[in-house]
Structures are given as structure tokens and as C-alpha cells.
């Protein structure tokens, strides 16, 4: 047999595998860029879009039509203060 073939269970093969895994993990870590604050804000804004759309649909035809401005303002304050982010 040739000396250039490494036994799959040998310490050298294990060490080479560990170094390869470490090199791959390092390369991945270098490519991953943490999101910038403005990107995070845009992502959150996009995720909450459906909630905002539903709220607009409720407010416009259900509350605003035929309601006095004072009542509408009070109603919207209650809606905003009871929201998860309020």
C-alpha cells in the first residue's frame, strides 16, 4: 500500500476535517452581514403591513363615515392606546 493514503480514522484525517469545517464556518461568518437599523425597520414595516391595511379598512368605512370629528378622534385614540405597540 502507498503511504500517501490516509486512514479515514487517523488523527491527521480528523484534524484536516476539523480545519476544513472551521474554514467553512469562518467563510460563512464573514459573508453574513448583520442587518442595519434602517433595514430592520423596513423589514418590520413590511411585516406589519397587513395589520395596518386591516386597520385602515375598519377605520375608513366602519368608523369615519357619518361620525363627528370629535367622536372619531376619541375612537382612534382608544384604538391606538389599546394596540400592542401603543
C-alpha positions in Angstrom: 0.0 0.0 0.0 1.0 3.6 -0.6 2.0 5.9 2.3 0.1 8.8 0.7 -3.3 7.3 1.5 -4.5 8.4 4.9 -6.5 6.1 7.1 -10.1 7.6 7.4 -10.0 7.2 11.2 -6.5 8.6 11.7 -5.8 11.7 13.8 -4.5 13.5 10.7 -7.7 13.0 8.8 -9.8 14.1 11.8 -7.6 17.2 12.2 -8.0 18.0 8.5 -11.7 17.6 8.7 -11.9 19.9 11.7 -9.8 22.5 9.9 -12.0 22.3 6.9 -15.1 22.8 8.9 -13.6 25.7 10.8 -12.5 27.3 7.5 -16.0 26.9 6.1 -17.6 28.3 9.2 -15.3 31.3 9.1 -16.1 32.0 5.5 -19.8 31.9 6.2 -19.4 34.2 9.2 -17.6 36.7 7.0 -20.4 36.7 4.4 -23.2 37.2 6.9 -23.8 40.9 7.4 -25.9 41.9 10.3 -28.9 44.0 9.3 -28.5 47.7 9.6 -31.1 49.5 11.8 -32.8 51.0 8.8 -33.1 47.6 7.1 -34.6 46.2 10.3 -37.1 49.0 10.4 -38.1 48.3 6.8 -38.5 44.6 7.5 -40.7 45.3 10.5 -42.7 47.8 8.5 -43.3 45.2 5.7 -44.3 42.5 8.3 -46.9 44.8 9.9 -48.3 45.9 6.5 -51.3 43.5 6.7 -52.2 44.7 10.2 -52.1 48.3 9.0 -54.2 47.5 6.0 -56.9 45.8 8.1 -57.0 48.7 10.5 -57.4 51.2 7.6 -60.3 49.1 6.2 -62.0 49.1 9.6 -61.5 52.8 10.3 -62.5 54.2 6.9 -65.9 52.6 6.2 -66.7 51.4 9.7 -65.9 54.4 11.9 -65.2 57.5 9.8 -68.3 57.6 7.7 -71.1 59.6 9.4 -69.1 60.2 12.6 -68.4 63.6 14.1 -64.7 64.6 14.1 -64.6 64.7 17.9 -66.0 61.2 18.2 -63.7 59.9 15.5 -60.7 61.4 17.3 -61.7 59.8 20.6 -62.3 56.4 19.0 -59.0 56.5 17.2 -57.2 57.4 20.5 -58.8 54.3 22.1 -57.8 52.1 19.2 -54.2 53.3 19.3 -53.8 53.1 23.0 -55.1 49.5 23.1 -52.8 48.4 20.3 -49.9 46.2 21.2 -47.4 49.0 20.3 -49.5 51.8 21.9 
